Amino acid sequence: MTLELVTLPALSDNYTYLLHDSESGQTACIDVPEAEPILSELASRGWSLNEIWLTHHHHDHIGGVDDLLKHHDAKVTGAKADRHRLPRLNREVADGDAFEFGGEVVEILDVSGHTVGHIAFVLPKSGYAFTADSLMALGCGRLFEGTAAQMWNSLQKLAALDPSTIICSGHEYTQANARFAITIDPENIDLKDRIERINSKRDSNEPTVPSKLSDEVATNPFLRAADPAIQAHLDMIGAEPVEVFAEIRARKDRF
C-alpha cells in the first residue's frame, strides 16, 4: 500500500510534507519551516510524529524543528556533511545510504548545488522524492553554495528516477518559474499546456506541487540543457549540457 502523503503550506511560500503509514501508524515530516501547521494537521488526524527528515540547513526548512520536538519525540534525520548546521541529529546519512520507514526503503541522494550537503529522500515503492530546493516545479534552487556542475549532476540523478515519481519540492515558485521557462523554451507545447494548468490552479489558490517527474523532464528548462531546441534558442548548439545549464541558471538569476 502506498504511504499517505499530506502537503502542507507553511510560512509565505514553503511546503512541508507528512508521510503516514496506516498499518504501523508511523508518521514522518519532511522539512519543518514552522511547527504550527504541522502540529495542527497531526492533531486533526490523530497522528503522532515519529520521524523528521531534513533536506538542508536553510532556516525556512528547519526553523520549526525545536518547537515541533517540544510536542513529539521524533527521530531527526539529516545529512552527515551538514550536521554542524542542522538541529541535533539522531540519524546521519550520506549519498547511497538507505533506511526503512513504514515497510519501505528510503534512499538518500546527495543533491548538492543549492547548498553543499543538500540531500533528497527517495521512496521508490511509493514513488515519492522529497527534493526541497534541488529539483523544483519548473525550476531548481539558486546556487548559493555549490557550482553549476554540482547542481547539474544532482539534477541528472533525479531525472534518472522512474518517470512516474512524484517530486515533492519546497516552495510555491511554479508560476514565477513558468514565466521564466517560456523565455528559454518558447516553442514547447507541453510547457505551454502546463503553464495554463498552473495559472488555473493558482487562480483557484491551489498548490502546484507536488509535480510528476515526467512533467519536469518534458517542461523544466533546468533538466533540458541537452535539448537541441533550447541550445539553438540560446545560440549554444553543441555546447556541453552543463555549460547550457549554467547559462540558464545565470539568466534565471537576472530574470
Contacts in CASP RR format, 6 or more apart in sequence:
PFRMAT RR
TARGET T0000
AUTHOR 0000-0000-0000
METHOD contacts of the structure
MODEL  1
MTLELVTLPALSDNYTYLLHDSESGQTACIDVPEAEPILSELASRGWSLN
EIWLTHHHHDHIGGVDDLLKHHDAKVTGAKADRHRLPRLNREVADGDAFE
FGGEVVEILDVSGHTVGHIAFVLPKSGYAFTADSLMALGCGRLFEGTAAQ
MWNSLQKLAALDPSTIICSGHEYTQANARFAITIDPENIDLKDRIERINS
KRDSNEPTVPSKLSDEVATNPFLRAADPAIQAHLDMIGAEPVEVFAEIRA
RKDRF
1 22 0 8 1.000
1 23 0 8 1.000
2 125 0 8 1.000
2 126 0 8 1.000
2 127 0 8 1.000
3 19 0 8 1.000
3 20 0 8 1.000
3 21 0 8 1.000
3 102 0 8 1.000
3 104 0 8 1.000
3 123 0 8 1.000
3 126 0 8 1.000
3 128 0 8 1.000
4 19 0 8 1.000
4 20 0 8 1.000
4 21 0 8 1.000
4 22 0 8 1.000
5 17 0 8 1.000
5 18 0 8 1.000
5 19 0 8 1.000
5 126 0 8 1.000
5 128 0 8 1.000
5 166 0 8 1.000
5 168 0 8 1.000
5 210 0 8 1.000
6 17 0 8 1.000
6 18 0 8 1.000
6 19 0 8 1.000
6 20 0 8 1.000
6 41 0 8 1.000
6 45 0 8 1.000
7 15 0 8 1.000
7 17 0 8 1.000
7 168 0 8 1.000
7 207 0 8 1.000
7 209 0 8 1.000
7 210 0 8 1.000
8 15 0 8 1.000
8 16 0 8 1.000
8 17 0 8 1.000
8 18 0 8 1.000
8 37 0 8 1.000
8 38 0 8 1.000
8 41 0 8 1.000
9 15 0 8 1.000
9 37 0 8 1.000
9 172 0 8 1.000
9 207 0 8 1.000
10 16 0 8 1.000
10 33 0 8 1.000
10 34 0 8 1.000
10 37 0 8 1.000
10 38 0 8 1.000
11 33 0 8 1.000
11 34 0 8 1.000
11 60 0 8 1.000
13 171 0 8 1.000
13 172 0 8 1.000
13 173 0 8 1.000
14 31 0 8 1.000
14 33 0 8 1.000
14 60 0 8 1.000
14 61 0 8 1.000
14 170 0 8 1.000
14 171 0 8 1.000
14 172 0 8 1.000
15 168 0 8 1.000
15 169 0 8 1.000
15 170 0 8 1.000
15 171 0 8 1.000
15 172 0 8 1.000
15 207 0 8 1.000
15 209 0 8 1.000
16 29 0 8 1.000
16 30 0 8 1.000
16 31 0 8 1.000
16 32 0 8 1.000
16 33 0 8 1.000
16 37 0 8 1.000
16 38 0 8 1.000
17 29 0 8 1.000
17 30 0 8 1.000
17 31 0 8 1.000
17 130 0 8 1.000
17 168 0 8 1.000
18 27 0 8 1.000
18 28 0 8 1.000
18 29 0 8 1.000
18 30 0 8 1.000
18 38 0 8 1.000
18 41 0 8 1.000
18 42 0 8 1.000
18 47 0 8 1.000
19 27 0 8 1.000
19 28 0 8 1.000
19 29 0 8 1.000
19 30 0 8 1.000
19 101 0 8 1.000
19 123 0 8 1.000
19 128 0 8 1.000
20 26 0 8 1.000
20 27 0 8 1.000
20 28 0 8 1.000
20 45 0 8 1.000
20 47 0 8 1.000
21 27 0 8 1.000
21 101 0 8 1.000
21 102 0 8 1.000
21 103 0 8 1.000
23 102 0 8 1.000
24 102 0 8 1.000
24 103 0 8 1.000
25 47 0 8 1.000
25 48 0 8 1.000
25 50 0 8 1.000
26 50 0 8 1.000
26 51 0 8 1.000
26 101 0 8 1.000
26 102 0 8 1.000
27 42 0 8 1.000
27 47 0 8 1.000
27 48 0 8 1.000
27 49 0 8 1.000
27 50 0 8 1.000
27 51 0 8 1.000
28 49 0 8 1.000
28 50 0 8 1.000
28 51 0 8 1.000
28 52 0 8 1.000
28 53 0 8 1.000
28 101 0 8 1.000
29 38 0 8 1.000
29 49 0 8 1.000
29 51 0 8 1.000
29 52 0 8 1.000
29 53 0 8 1.000
29 68 0 8 1.000
29 74 0 8 1.000
30 52 0 8 1.000
30 53 0 8 1.000
30 55 0 8 1.000
30 121 0 8 1.000
30 130 0 8 1.000
30 168 0 8 1.000
31 53 0 8 1.000
31 54 0 8 1.000
31 55 0 8 1.000
31 61 0 8 1.000
31 62 0 8 1.000
31 130 0 8 1.000
31 132 0 8 1.000
31 170 0 8 1.000
32 38 0 8 1.000
32 52 0 8 1.000
32 54 0 8 1.000
32 61 0 8 1.000
32 62 0 8 1.000
32 63 0 8 1.000
32 64 0 8 1.000
32 65 0 8 1.000
32 68 0 8 1.000
33 60 0 8 1.000
33 61 0 8 1.000
33 63 0 8 1.000
33 64 0 8 1.000
34 63 0 8 1.000
34 64 0 8 1.000
34 67 0 8 1.000
35 64 0 8 1.000
35 65 0 8 1.000
35 67 0 8 1.000
35 68 0 8 1.000
35 71 0 8 1.000
36 67 0 8 1.000
38 49 0 8 1.000
38 68 0 8 1.000
39 68 0 8 1.000
39 71 0 8 1.000
42 48 0 8 1.000
42 49 0 8 1.000
42 72 0 8 1.000
48 72 0 8 1.000
49 68 0 8 1.000
49 71 0 8 1.000
49 72 0 8 1.000
49 74 0 8 1.000
50 72 0 8 1.000
50 74 0 8 1.000
50 75 0 8 1.000
51 74 0 8 1.000
51 75 0 8 1.000
51 76 0 8 1.000
51 77 0 8 1.000
51 101 0 8 1.000
52 65 0 8 1.000
52 68 0 8 1.000
52 69 0 8 1.000
52 74 0 8 1.000
52 75 0 8 1.000
52 76 0 8 1.000
52 77 0 8 1.000
53 77 0 8 1.000
53 78 0 8 1.000
53 106 0 8 1.000
53 121 0 8 1.000
53 130 0 8 1.000
54 61 0 8 1.000
54 62 0 8 1.000
54 65 0 8 1.000
54 76 0 8 1.000
54 77 0 8 1.000
54 78 0 8 1.000
54 79 0 8 1.000
54 86 0 8 1.000
54 87 0 8 1.000
54 89 0 8 1.000
55 61 0 8 1.000
55 78 0 8 1.000
55 118 0 8 1.000
55 119 0 8 1.000
55 120 0 8 1.000
55 121 0 8 1.000
55 130 0 8 1.000
55 131 0 8 1.000
55 132 0 8 1.000
55 133 0 8 1.000
55 134 0 8 1.000
56 79 0 8 1.000
56 82 0 8 1.000
56 114 0 8 1.000
56 115 0 8 1.000
56 117 0 8 1.000
56 118 0 8 1.000
56 119 0 8 1.000
56 132 0 8 1.000
56 133 0 8 1.000
57 82 0 8 1.000
57 85 0 8 1.000
57 86 0 8 1.000
57 115 0 8 1.000
58 115 0 8 1.000
58 133 0 8 1.000
61 132 0 8 1.000
61 133 0 8 1.000
61 170 0 8 1.000
62 86 0 8 1.000
62 87 0 8 1.000
65 76 0 8 1.000
65 87 0 8 1.000
66 87 0 8 1.000
68 74 0 8 1.000
69 76 0 8 1.000
69 87 0 8 1.000
75 90 0 8 1.000
75 91 0 8 1.000
76 86 0 8 1.000
76 87 0 8 1.000
76 88 0 8 1.000
76 89 0 8 1.000
76 90 0 8 1.000
76 91 0 8 1.000
77 89 0 8 1.000
77 90 0 8 1.000
77 91 0 8 1.000
77 92 0 8 1.000
77 93 0 8 1.000
77 99 0 8 1.000
78 86 0 8 1.000
78 89 0 8 1.000
78 91 0 8 1.000
78 92 0 8 1.000
78 93 0 8 1.000
78 119 0 8 1.000
79 86 0 8 1.000
79 92 0 8 1.000
79 93 0 8 1.000
79 94 0 8 1.000
79 110 0 8 1.000
79 117 0 8 1.000
79 118 0 8 1.000
79 119 0 8 1.000
80 92 0 8 1.000
80 93 0 8 1.000
80 94 0 8 1.000
81 94 0 8 1.000
81 110 0 8 1.000
81 116 0 8 1.000
81 117 0 8 1.000
82 115 0 8 1.000
82 117 0 8 1.000
82 118 0 8 1.000
82 119 0 8 1.000
83 89 0 8 1.000
83 92 0 8 1.000
91 99 0 8 1.000
93 99 0 8 1.000
93 108 0 8 1.000
93 119 0 8 1.000
94 108 0 8 1.000
94 110 0 8 1.000
94 119 0 8 1.000
95 108 0 8 1.000
95 109 0 8 1.000
95 110 0 8 1.000
95 119 0 8 1.000
96 107 0 8 1.000
96 108 0 8 1.000
96 109 0 8 1.000
96 110 0 8 1.000
97 107 0 8 1.000
97 108 0 8 1.000
98 105 0 8 1.000
98 106 0 8 1.000
98 107 0 8 1.000
98 108 0 8 1.000
99 105 0 8 1.000
99 106 0 8 1.000
100 106 0 8 1.000
101 123 0 8 1.000
104 123 0 8 1.000
104 124 0 8 1.000
104 125 0 8 1.000
104 126 0 8 1.000
105 123 0 8 1.000
105 124 0 8 1.000
105 125 0 8 1.000
106 121 0 8 1.000
106 122 0 8 1.000
106 123 0 8 1.000
107 121 0 8 1.000
107 122 0 8 1.000
107 123 0 8 1.000
107 124 0 8 1.000
108 119 0 8 1.000
108 120 0 8 1.000
108 121 0 8 1.000
108 122 0 8 1.000
109 119 0 8 1.000
109 120 0 8 1.000
109 122 0 8 1.000
109 154 0 8 1.000
109 157 0 8 1.000
109 158 0 8 1.000
110 117 0 8 1.000
110 118 0 8 1.000
110 119 0 8 1.000
110 154 0 8 1.000
111 118 0 8 1.000
111 119 0 8 1.000
111 120 0 8 1.000
111 131 0 8 1.000
111 134 0 8 1.000
111 135 0 8 1.000
111 154 0 8 1.000
111 155 0 8 1.000
111 157 0 8 1.000
111 158 0 8 1.000
112 118 0 8 1.000
112 145 0 8 1.000
112 146 0 8 1.000
112 150 0 8 1.000
112 151 0 8 1.000
112 154 0 8 1.000
113 134 0 8 1.000
113 141 0 8 1.000
113 143 0 8 1.000
113 144 0 8 1.000
113 145 0 8 1.000
113 146 0 8 1.000
113 147 0 8 1.000
113 150 0 8 1.000
113 151 0 8 1.000
113 154 0 8 1.000
114 132 0 8 1.000
114 133 0 8 1.000
114 134 0 8 1.000
114 140 0 8 1.000
114 141 0 8 1.000
114 142 0 8 1.000
114 143 0 8 1.000
114 144 0 8 1.000
114 145 0 8 1.000
114 146 0 8 1.000
114 151 0 8 1.000
115 133 0 8 1.000
115 144 0 8 1.000
115 145 0 8 1.000
115 146 0 8 1.000
116 145 0 8 1.000
116 146 0 8 1.000
116 150 0 8 1.000
118 132 0 8 1.000
118 133 0 8 1.000
118 134 0 8 1.000
118 154 0 8 1.000
120 129 0 8 1.000
120 130 0 8 1.000
120 131 0 8 1.000
120 132 0 8 1.000
120 134 0 8 1.000
120 135 0 8 1.000
120 158 0 8 1.000
121 129 0 8 1.000
121 130 0 8 1.000
122 128 0 8 1.000
122 129 0 8 1.000
122 130 0 8 1.000
122 161 0 8 1.000
122 165 0 8 1.000
123 129 0 8 1.000
124 161 0 8 1.000
124 162 0 8 1.000
127 162 0 8 1.000
127 164 0 8 1.000
127 165 0 8 1.000
127 166 0 8 1.000
128 165 0 8 1.000
128 166 0 8 1.000
128 168 0 8 1.000
128 210 0 8 1.000
129 135 0 8 1.000
129 158 0 8 1.000
129 161 0 8 1.000
129 165 0 8 1.000
129 166 0 8 1.000
129 167 0 8 1.000
129 168 0 8 1.000
129 213 0 8 1.000
130 168 0 8 1.000
131 158 0 8 1.000
131 167 0 8 1.000
131 168 0 8 1.000
131 169 0 8 1.000
131 170 0 8 1.000
132 169 0 8 1.000
132 170 0 8 1.000
133 140 0 8 1.000
133 141 0 8 1.000
133 169 0 8 1.000
133 170 0 8 1.000
133 171 0 8 1.000
134 140 0 8 1.000
134 141 0 8 1.000
134 151 0 8 1.000
134 154 0 8 1.000
134 155 0 8 1.000
134 158 0 8 1.000
134 169 0 8 1.000
135 154 0 8 1.000
135 155 0 8 1.000
135 158 0 8 1.000
135 159 0 8 1.000
135 167 0 8 1.000
135 169 0 8 1.000
135 216 0 8 1.000
135 220 0 8 1.000
135 222 0 8 1.000
135 223 0 8 1.000
136 169 0 8 1.000
136 170 0 8 1.000
136 171 0 8 1.000
136 173 0 8 1.000
136 174 0 8 1.000
136 177 0 8 1.000
136 209 0 8 1.000
137 167 0 8 1.000
137 169 0 8 1.000
137 173 0 8 1.000
137 174 0 8 1.000
137 177 0 8 1.000
137 208 0 8 1.000
137 209 0 8 1.000
137 210 0 8 1.000
137 211 0 8 1.000
137 216 0 8 1.000
137 220 0 8 1.000
138 173 0 8 1.000
138 174 0 8 1.000
138 177 0 8 1.000
138 178 0 8 1.000
138 181 0 8 1.000
138 194 0 8 1.000
138 198 0 8 1.000
138 211 0 8 1.000
138 216 0 8 1.000
138 219 0 8 1.000
138 220 0 8 1.000
138 221 0 8 1.000
139 173 0 8 1.000
139 177 0 8 1.000
139 181 0 8 1.000
139 220 0 8 1.000
139 221 0 8 1.000
139 222 0 8 1.000
139 252 0 8 1.000
140 151 0 8 1.000
140 155 0 8 1.000
140 220 0 8 1.000
140 222 0 8 1.000
140 249 0 8 1.000
141 151 0 8 1.000
142 249 0 8 1.000
142 252 0 8 1.000
142 253 0 8 1.000
143 151 0 8 1.000
143 249 0 8 1.000
148 242 0 8 1.000
148 245 0 8 1.000
148 246 0 8 1.000
148 249 0 8 1.000
149 242 0 8 1.000
151 245 0 8 1.000
151 249 0 8 1.000
152 225 0 8 1.000
152 241 0 8 1.000
152 242 0 8 1.000
152 245 0 8 1.000
152 246 0 8 1.000
155 222 0 8 1.000
155 223 0 8 1.000
155 245 0 8 1.000
158 167 0 8 1.000
158 213 0 8 1.000
159 213 0 8 1.000
159 216 0 8 1.000
159 217 0 8 1.000
159 223 0 8 1.000
161 213 0 8 1.000
162 213 0 8 1.000
163 212 0 8 1.000
163 213 0 8 1.000
163 214 0 8 1.000
163 217 0 8 1.000
164 212 0 8 1.000
164 213 0 8 1.000
164 214 0 8 1.000
165 212 0 8 1.000
165 213 0 8 1.000
166 210 0 8 1.000
166 211 0 8 1.000
166 212 0 8 1.000
166 213 0 8 1.000
167 209 0 8 1.000
167 210 0 8 1.000
167 211 0 8 1.000
167 212 0 8 1.000
167 213 0 8 1.000
167 216 0 8 1.000
168 209 0 8 1.000
168 210 0 8 1.000
169 209 0 8 1.000
169 210 0 8 1.000
169 211 0 8 1.000
170 209 0 8 1.000
171 209 0 8 1.000
172 207 0 8 1.000
172 208 0 8 1.000
172 209 0 8 1.000
174 198 0 8 1.000
174 202 0 8 1.000
174 208 0 8 1.000
174 209 0 8 1.000
174 211 0 8 1.000
175 198 0 8 1.000
175 199 0 8 1.000
175 202 0 8 1.000
175 208 0 8 1.000
178 191 0 8 1.000
178 194 0 8 1.000
178 195 0 8 1.000
178 198 0 8 1.000
178 199 0 8 1.000
179 255 0 8 1.000
180 221 0 8 1.000
180 251 0 8 1.000
180 252 0 8 1.000
180 255 0 8 1.000
181 191 0 8 1.000
181 195 0 8 1.000
181 219 0 8 1.000
181 220 0 8 1.000
181 221 0 8 1.000
182 188 0 8 1.000
182 191 0 8 1.000
182 192 0 8 1.000
182 195 0 8 1.000
183 251 0 8 1.000
183 255 0 8 1.000
184 221 0 8 1.000
184 230 0 8 1.000
184 233 0 8 1.000
184 234 0 8 1.000
184 248 0 8 1.000
184 251 0 8 1.000
185 191 0 8 1.000
185 219 0 8 1.000
185 221 0 8 1.000
185 224 0 8 1.000
185 227 0 8 1.000
185 229 0 8 1.000
185 230 0 8 1.000
185 233 0 8 1.000
186 233 0 8 1.000
187 229 0 8 1.000
188 218 0 8 1.000
188 219 0 8 1.000
188 229 0 8 1.000
190 215 0 8 1.000
190 218 0 8 1.000
190 219 0 8 1.000
191 218 0 8 1.000
191 219 0 8 1.000
194 215 0 8 1.000
194 219 0 8 1.000
198 208 0 8 1.000
201 207 0 8 1.000
201 208 0 8 1.000
202 208 0 8 1.000
216 223 0 8 1.000
217 223 0 8 1.000
217 224 0 8 1.000
221 230 0 8 1.000
221 248 0 8 1.000
222 245 0 8 1.000
222 248 0 8 1.000
222 249 0 8 1.000
224 230 0 8 1.000
225 231 0 8 1.000
225 241 0 8 1.000
225 242 0 8 1.000
225 244 0 8 1.000
225 245 0 8 1.000
225 248 0 8 1.000
226 241 0 8 1.000
226 244 0 8 1.000
228 237 0 8 1.000
230 244 0 8 1.000
230 248 0 8 1.000
231 237 0 8 1.000
231 238 0 8 1.000
231 239 0 8 1.000
231 244 0 8 1.000
234 244 0 8 1.000
234 247 0 8 1.000
234 248 0 8 1.000
236 243 0 8 1.000
236 244 0 8 1.000
236 247 0 8 1.000
END
